[in-house]
Amino acid sequence: MREIAIVGGGPAGALCGERLASSGFQVSIFDEHLAWEKPCGGGLTHKALVAYPFLLDGPHPKKLIRACELISSGGRRAMLRLDHPIAIYSRAVLNGLLLDRATAAGCRVEQSRVTQVDTSLARIRLTAAGREHSADFVVLAAGARNPLLPGTTPLKAADLEQTMGYFVPRTAESITIKFLPKFEGYLWSFPRSDHLSVGICGRLSSGATLVMKNHLHRFMEEENISTSGARFYSHVLPSPSPDTLRRRKVMGANWALVGDAAAWVDPLTGEGLHYALRSGHLLADSLAEGCPSEYPARVRSEFAADFEIGVRIARRLFAGNFLGDAVTTRMIQFIRRSPTFCALMRDLFSGSQDYRGLKRRLWSSLGLTCSEILASFLSAGVPVGPSNASETLR
């Protein structure tokens, strides 16, 4: 197995190709767009920057963000000051950087659309720009709605989410995220080096597009973000159920899925870039070590099993109630009043707190969190009792 074809030149495909080529494989990357401005936030958290320090230290334009403002559905705000910066790239810049590294490592990169993949023979065959190519193994890295899946089923509507937004010609110094009542998703404003990516994500369903667009325009008005000179975008991302994460086949004898094609996106934060890079990395290492069948288990051990827990937490967070109000509202109130809870949320947001250990950490810090909240009431001279406990949280 020496010749590898990769369909998709985004972060997952490009990094996978770079590592395979560096290990001596003959790698061809096929991508219709190459470096293009994919509609997403473009944020790389601390764990991604530690794993791939060239993303932080290199000269390519990026925005380093050290603060994130959270807004409840009722308009209450809390600021998270981050211990480590988030690097936000334009996706055209990031994709170009990773493809340049793949080319330098020895990959052949071809700008063409792959229309057919046949994995039924000993050597796979694919058709790109009307020409036939062959290889020993194919990596599918062409996104959540990839139609070329050789041995698994496409994601259903229930496993997808809609995103839409604007690239706005202005800058800012912090990320803004707003939650909505009974809505599985959120609004965001991510500052890049020369523009904002402002958008909304939510479950893919009938009639959702108009509702989401109305929420988006209202948010932009509230935050004084004009659409003048802005460019609209829309895209579909994976948001799989625990059952899909657990059962969906991501590898066969001569093929594998990575990144969005494998539906690996953080179910709560929506972070996808780190997991695209890591899945491409883990697949390349498995192939280079001669044990490709270990790839699914390695991914599950590193993050996929954690996502199954994260899906359940996300649904409770976005749609649940606590102490008579939305969970997201209480979360923001607790961030404002408890340094301990604020630190937990900061770690969760930055990716250093996994979902498997979250419940244990919440319980272990519950007493200190409650005492800090009570102390904040008392220091403000607010009477606390059963009749007004809910109101004082405001």
Stockholm file with secondary structure:
# STOCKHOLM 1.0

chainA/1-394         MREIAIVGGGPAGALCGERLASSGFQVSIFDEHLAWEKPCGGGLTHKALVAYPFLLDGPHPKKLIRACELISSGGRRAMLRLDHPIAIYSRAVLNGLLLDRATAAGCRVEQSRVTQVDTSLARIRLTAAGREHSADFVVLAAGARNPLLPGTTPLKAADLEQTMGYFVPRTAESITIKFLPKFEGYLWSFPRSDHLSVGICGRLSSGATLVMKNHLHRFMEEENISTSGARFYSHVLPSPSPDTLRRRKVMGANWALVGDAAAWVDPLTGEGLHYALRSGHLLADSLAEGCPSEYPARVRSEFAADFEIGVRIARRLFAGNFLGDAVTTRMIQFIRRSPTFCALMRDLFSGSQDYRGLKRRLWSSLGLTCSEILASFLSAGVPVGPSNASETLR
#=GR chainA/1-394 SS CCEEEEECCSHHHHHHHHHHHHTTCEEEEEESSSSCCCSSCCEECHHHHHHCTHHHHSSSCCEEEEEEEEECTTSCEEEEEEEEEEEECCHHHHHHHHHHHHHHHTCEEEECCEEEEECSSSSEEEEETTEEEEESEEEECSCTTCTTCSSSCCCCGGGEEEEEEEEESCCCSSEEEECCTTCSEEEEEEECSSSEEEEEEEECCTTHHHHHHHHHHHHHHHTTCCCTTCEEEEEEEECCCHHHHHHCCCBCSSEEECGGGGTCCCTTTCCCHHHHHHHHHHHHHHHHTTCGGGHHHHHIIIIIHHHHHHHHHHHHHHHCEETTEEHHHHHHHHHHHCHHHHHHHHHHHHTCSCSTTHHHHHHHTHHHHHHHHHHHHHHTTCCCCTTTHHHHTC
#=GC SS_cons         CCEEEEECCSHHHHHHHHHHHHTTCEEEEEESSSSCCCSSCCEECHHHHHHCTHHHHSSSCCEEEEEEEEECTTSCEEEEEEEEEEEECCHHHHHHHHHHHHHHHTCEEEECCEEEEECSSSSEEEEETTEEEEESEEEECSCTTCTTCSSSCCCCGGGEEEEEEEEESCCCSSEEEECCTTCSEEEEEEECSSSEEEEEEEECCTTHHHHHHHHHHHHHHHTTCCCTTCEEEEEEEECCCHHHHHHCCCBCSSEEECGGGGTCCCTTTCCCHHHHHHHHHHHHHHHHTTCGGGHHHHHIIIIIHHHHHHHHHHHHHHHCEETTEEHHHHHHHHHHHCHHHHHHHHHHHHTCSCSTTHHHHHHHTHHHHHHHHHHHHHHTTCCCCTTTHHHHTC
//
